[in-house]
């Protein structure tokens, strides 16, 4: 059959547009179908706009602490943030990046088709009245924030998801955040620094469950010191007139707020796609794929949040490249999801990859753990923030790196090195054969590995 395209991609987020450009560079005729703006959730209403707000929150916090760095003349009481100007800056950053992606698609001769896509059959997609045929199809429709049905909404409420929270034109006096995962905790940090009284309600016994327990406890302690309140083991049942009502320790508790942020997760975007109608198998609302991103239909692949695996922008991009290697390279490449780094943009930052100490000890008989407190790191001391710890977990016999959890300044910029090391199967000893520059926060990583294989020098 003569198809219109070699590859059609549904969704122009960090999975879809990256796969589209790479396929075009391979000489394929490609289209990317996007109903909204290219860049997906990450660029338009997720990672990037959130970090714009975090940057302002960090600068505000640093200026308030200027006197500790021998700077006179700053009155912390007179400092404030102009939310309209912050929103304008956010729009400028997002606009520049989305415009850049559009330019890259054009430069690589990837056709950008605007509209909602729906499967007609395994090789045909309907976009409005237009029928698009393609030899291969990649679904990259992402995810959406959810307000869970088991939480009743009664009366007059100001209930937000992360998307609405990014559009705030003022800072609410009191904010209750339901959910202590990455989204909830990052917004707790932002809103607290910008002046809200923040309460986080989390059903589990700790925040940030994807992070090593020791690190998440330290992050919670730091945020509590800054004024954020945490209710752990809190089962939220309803929100009535901005009053969050939950069960805590067997008793009913009520938290009054001016706004309630629902940060309880995201759901794959499959509405209107018609995937089940052509026989694509689903798994609890997500498109079911194997380790090479193949669906049960031979020519159809799915990547990113719509698969319901690790919902991160860089995961989607990597999954897209993996799918292309299978489609056009004939490889059997698969993804090791335990080697995908995760970053949390607090102050200080958190970055982690691999197993936690608890998980490692369940799987391995011989586990070595190396820790180094940033209180003993010179760069952290001179930067005025010695909170944090760098922690590495290795297999004790051969030195295999099982997991690394960093809590400290600039942590998110360092985790890639560990990702590369784990991909290359470097051992702890091989990491230590490299030279770490001084003075840097990264020296704490060197000391952590030293502690894992023997004894740290500086602690």
C-alpha positions, 0 to 999 in steps of 0.5 A, a space after each residue: 500500500 502507498 501510505 501518505 507518511 512513513 511515520 505519523 506521530 500523535 502528540 507533539 510533546 517531548 516524546 513526539 517531537 523528538 521522535 519526529 525530528 530524529 525520524 526525519 533525519 533518517 530520511 523518513 517522511 514524517 508528520 506530527 499531529 498536535 491538537 494544542 501547542 507543540 512541547 506538550 505538558 512539560 513545556 506548556 504547563 509542567 516542567 518549564 513554567 514550574 521551574 520559571 516560578 521556582 527560579 523567582 522563589 529561589 531569588 526571593 529567598 536568597 535576597 531575603 538572606 542577603 545580610 548573611 553574605 555581608 550585604 547591607 541595605 536590603 529590607 526583607 519586609 519590603 520585598 514582594 513578587 509581582 505575579 503579573 510580571 512573573 506570568 509574563 516572564 513565564 509566557 516569554 520563556 515558554 513562547 521562546 521554547 515552543 517557537 524553537 520547536 516549531 522551527 526545528 520541525 520545519 527545518 527538518 521537514 516534519 509536517 506539523 498537523 494541527 487538530 485532534 487525532 482519532 484512529 480509523 484503522 491500524 494505518 489510518 488517522 482521522 484529523 477532522 475531515 482529513 484522513 492520514 495514512 502511515 506505515 508506522 504510527 507512534 502514539 505520544 498523547 501524554 497525560 492530564 492532571 486529575 481530580 480524583 472522584 473519591 474526593 467529594 467537592 461540596 459548596 463553593 471551592 477554589 480547587 486547582 490542578 497544577 495547570 491552574 496553579 501555574 496561572 495564578 495572578 495572586 498568591 493565596 494566603 492559605 493553600 492546602 495541597 492534596 498529595 506529597 509527590 513531586 508535583 505537590 512538594 514542588 508547589 509547596 516550595 513555590 507557594 511557601 516562598 512566595 508567601 502562602 501558608 502551605 499545608 500538605 496532606 499525604 496519604 502515605 507515611 512519607 512524602 516523595 515515595 520515589 526518593 530514598 527514605 532518608 533523603 525525603 525525611 531530610 527534605 521534609 524537615 527543611 521544608 517544615 523549618 521554612 514553614 510548610 506543614 505536613 499531615 502524613 497518613 491523611 485520608 482526604 474524603 471531601 472538600 467543602 467551601 475550601 475546607 479540606 476534611 480528612 481522616 488522620 490518626 482515626 480522627 477527623 481533621 479540617 484544614 481551612 484554605 483559600 485554595 486547594 491544589 489537587 496533586 494526586 497524580 496524572 492519567 494517560 490521555 486517550 480520550 477520543 483517540 479510538 485506540 480501543 476501537 481498533 484493538 489496541 490493548 490497554 492497561 488500567 487506562 494506559 496503552 499497553 506496550 512492551 519494553 521496546 514500546 510496541 503495542 499489540 498491533 505490529 505497526 503501532 507504538 506508544 511512548 511517554 505518559 500515555 503508557 503510564 510508566 515513568 511520567 517524565 519528559 526525558 523518559 518520553 524522549 528516550 522512549 521515542 528514540 528507542 521506538 525508532 531504533 526498533 522500527 528502523 534499526 531492527 534492534 531489540 533495544 529495551 529500556 531499563 526504567 530503574 536507570 532513569 534519573 529523577 529530579 526535584 527542584 526544591 532548595 536544595 535540590 534532589 536528584 536520584 537514580 536506581 534503587 533506594 537503600 531499602 529496595 537494594 537490601 531486599 534484592 541483594 545480600 551484600 549492600 554497601 552504603 556511602 554517605 557524605 553530609 554537605 555540612 562537610 563540603 567546602 562549596 556548600 559552606 561558602 554558598 551558605 547552605 549545608 543542608 543535605 546529604 549525598 548517598 550512594 548504594 553499591 553491591 558490596 562484592 563487585 562494586 556495581 552502582 545500585 542507586 544514588 540519591 543526592 540532596 544538595 545544591 546543584 544536585 540535578 546537574 550532577 545526576 547525568 554523570 551517574 546515569 552514564 556511569 550506570 549505563 556503562 556499568 562502571 563500578 564504584 572503584 572506576 568512578 573513583 579513578 576519575 578526578 573531581 574538581 575542587 571546590 565543587 559540591 560534586 566532591 561530596 559524591 566522590 566522598 560518598 563513593 569513598 565511604 561505600 568502598 572504604 572510608 571517606 577522607 573528609 568525614 
